[in-house]
Amino acid sequence: MQGLKRRVVYISLYEGIAIVVASVGLALMSGQGLGHSGVLAVIASVIAVLWNLSFNWLFERWESRQVVRGRSVRRRIAHAIGFEGGLIAFLVPAFAWWLNVTLWEALLMDLGLVVFFLIYTFVFNWAFDAIFGLPASAAGPEATAQAA
């Protein structure tokens, strides 16, 4: 599976699981109700989807220019850290605003989620690639030619 279809399936699965986990985590960390935290999780998911589309497009453009193909553990770790690091920059202000807390408190809450999401992103991507195959950007030239 390649292209837009791959991205839609990826984002739908990833964010669906993320909304459930983030709702519960934010409710526990903030002391707010699950409904209030759930709305923030949806807001965070929309931000994450937009960032995901942008980041993965940029990452795959970079990846397609690399001599070494495939997704090593090192490349997967770089992907997870890059994605989550960028997401922190977007989510901390949103958390502070929605939960009416300081940026520092929002950062601490977000860091609690980041620990989970770093592992989740790494495992999800590995499982997704195992189930649906590597994207053309990571596959060898012979797989790219077959996909065309």
Residue pairs with C-beta under 8 A, 6 or more apart in sequence:
1 9
1 132
1 133
2 135
2 136
2 147
6 132
6 135
7 53
7 56
9 132
10 128
10 132
11 49
11 52
11 53
13 124
13 128
14 52
14 124
14 128
15 45
15 48
15 49
15 52
17 120
17 124
18 41
18 45
18 48
18 117
18 120
19 38
19 41
19 42
19 45
21 116
21 120
22 37
22 40
22 41
22 44
22 45
22 113
23 34
23 37
23 38
23 41
24 34
24 37
25 112
25 113
25 116
26 32
26 37
26 40
26 41
26 95
26 99
26 109
26 113
27 33
27 34
27 36
27 37
27 38
29 109
29 112
30 37
30 99
30 101
30 109
32 99
39 98
40 94
40 95
40 98
40 99
43 94
43 98
44 91
44 94
44 95
47 87
47 90
47 91
47 94
48 87
48 91
51 83
51 86
51 87
51 90
52 83
55 82
55 83
55 86
56 83
59 79
59 82
59 83
60 135
60 137
60 138
61 137
63 75
63 137
63 138
64 136
64 137
69 138
69 139
69 140
69 141
70 134
70 138
70 139
70 140
71 79
71 125
71 129
71 134
71 138
76 122
76 125
76 126
77 122
79 121
79 125
80 118
80 121
80 122
80 125
81 118
83 121
84 114
84 117
84 118
84 121
87 117
88 107
88 110
88 111
88 114
91 110
92 103
92 106
92 107
92 110
93 103
93 106
95 101
95 106
95 109
95 110
96 102
96 103
96 105
96 106
99 105
99 106
99 109
101 109
129 135
129 138
133 139
134 143
136 143
136 144
136 147
139 147
